[in-house]
Amino acid sequence: MTLDPIDHRILKVLQQNADLPNITLAERVGLSASACLRRVARLKEAGVIRRVVALLDPAQTGRPLTAIVTLEFARHGSEFRRSFMEKIKTEPSVTQCYLVTGAVSCVLIVHMRDMDEYLAFADRLFDQDENVEAFYTHIVLQTIKNEPGVLLPGEA
C-alpha cells in the first residue's frame, strides 16, 4: 500500500492520540468525517495500523520493575529458537521481544512486580533453557522517552 500525505497526517495524529473522535481527527487532517473514517478503515485493513491500544504506566499497574534483558543463544537455527520464542509469546511480563544482529541474539523488555519475581522468571526462562548461553539484565532506573509508533517520511 502506498501512503499519501493525508495518510501520513492521519497516522501522525493517531500515534499521538488514537482516542480522538473521528470528527476531531478529520478536522485535524483536513478531511470530511466520512472520508477520514474510510481512510482509517483502509489503513487498518491494509495492516498499516496493526491495532489500537492503551499505553499503561507499569508502576501504576503493580509492575514497577522494568528490565531490558539481552540474551545470547548457543545455537542460532530457527529450530533451536522456536520453543523459546513460543514461551516468550505467552509470557505476560514480556512486552517486547526482538531477534537482533550483533553481539547478542535477542532483546526483551519485561515488567515485574519486584526482583523476586524477576529472579523466578529468569530461572524459569533463561537458566532452564539449554539454548540460552548467557543473559544480561539491565534494570531501568528512569524512563526518559517511551513513545509509540514509527517515524513517517519527512519526520527524521
C-alpha positions in Angstrom: 0.0 0.0 0.0 1.3 3.4 -0.9 0.7 6.1 1.7 0.0 9.6 0.6 0.5 12.9 2.6 -3.0 12.7 4.1 -2.4 9.1 5.3 0.8 10.4 6.9 -1.1 13.1 8.7 -3.7 10.7 9.9 -1.0 8.3 11.2 0.9 11.1 12.9 -2.2 12.3 14.8 -3.3 8.8 15.7 0.2 8.0 17.1 -0.1 10.9 19.4 -3.7 10.2 20.4 -5.7 7.2 18.9 -8.6 8.0 21.2 -9.7 11.1 19.3 -13.2 11.1 17.9 -13.3 10.7 14.1 -14.7 14.2 13.7 -11.8 15.7 15.5 -9.3 13.6 13.6 -10.9 14.6 10.3 -10.7 18.3 11.3 -7.0 18.0 12.2 -6.1 16.3 8.9 -8.4 18.4 6.6 -10.9 15.8 5.6 -14.6 15.2 5.9 -15.6 12.9 8.7 -16.7 10.2 6.3 -13.5 10.3 4.1 -11.4 10.2 7.3 -13.3 7.2 8.6 -12.8 5.4 5.2 -9.1 6.1 5.2 -8.6 4.9 8.8 -10.5 1.7 7.9 -8.4 1.2 4.8 -5.2 1.7 6.9 -6.4 -0.9 9.4 -7.4 -3.3 6.7 -4.0 -3.0 4.9 -2.2 -3.7 8.2 -0.6 -0.2 8.4 -2.4 0.2 11.7 -1.9 -3.1 13.3 -4.0 -2.4 16.4 -5.1 0.4 18.7 -4.0 0.0 22.3 -3.8 2.0 25.6 -0.3 2.7 26.9 -0.2 1.9 30.6 2.2 3.1 33.3 3.8 -0.2 34.6 4.3 1.3 38.0 0.6 2.2 38.3 -0.4 -1.3 37.4 1.7 -3.0 40.0 4.7 -3.7 37.7 7.2 -1.0 38.7 10.4 -3.0 37.9 11.3 -2.7 34.2 14.3 -4.6 32.8 15.9 -4.8 29.4 17.3 -8.3 29.0 19.8 -9.3 26.3 20.3 -13.0 25.5 22.9 -14.9 23.7 21.8 -18.2 22.1 24.2 -21.2 22.0 22.7 -22.3 18.6 21.1 -19.9 16.1 19.0 -22.1 13.8 15.3 -21.4 13.9 14.6 -24.9 15.2 16.7 -24.1 18.3 14.9 -20.8 19.0 11.4 -21.9 18.3 10.5 -23.3 21.7 12.0 -20.3 23.5 10.0 -17.9 21.3 6.8 -19.7 21.8 7.3 -19.4 25.6 8.1 -15.7 25.3 4.9 -15.1 23.3 2.8 -16.4 26.2 4.7 -14.6 28.9 2.6 -11.7 30.1 5.5 -9.8 31.7 7.4 -9.6 28.4 6.0 -6.6 26.5 8.6 -6.6 23.7 10.9 -9.2 22.2 13.3 -8.7 19.3 15.7 -11.1 17.5 18.7 -8.9 16.7 22.0 -8.9 14.9 25.3 -8.3 16.6 26.8 -9.4 19.9 23.5 -10.6 21.4 20.8 -12.7 19.9 17.6 -11.4 21.5 16.4 -8.3 23.4 13.5 -8.4 25.8 11.6 -5.7 27.7 10.0 -7.1 30.8 7.9 -5.6 33.6 7.8 -7.2 37.0 6.4 -6.6 40.5 9.8 -6.9 42.2 13.2 -8.5 42.0 12.0 -11.8 43.4 9.5 -12.2 40.6 12.3 -11.3 38.1 14.6 -13.9 39.5 12.0 -16.6 39.3 11.2 -15.5 35.7 14.9 -15.6 34.8 15.4 -19.0 36.3 12.4 -20.5 34.5 13.0 -18.9 31.1 16.8 -18.5 30.8 18.6 -20.8 33.3 16.5 -23.8 32.4 16.8 -23.3 28.6 19.8 -25.2 27.2 19.9 -22.8 24.2 20.3 -19.7 26.3 24.1 -19.4 26.6 24.1 -16.1 28.6 21.7 -13.3 29.6 22.3 -9.8 30.8 19.8 -7.8 32.8 19.7 -4.0 32.7 17.3 -2.6 35.3 15.7 0.6 34.1 16.3 3.4 36.6 14.3 6.1 34.9 12.3 6.2 31.6 13.3 9.2 29.6 11.3 8.5 26.5 8.7 5.8 25.7 6.8 6.8 22.6 4.7 4.5 20.4 4.9 4.3 16.6 7.5 4.9 14.0 8.8 7.8 12.1 7.0 8.7 8.9 8.7 10.0 5.8 9.8 13.6 6.3 10.0 13.4 10.1 13.6 12.5 10.5 
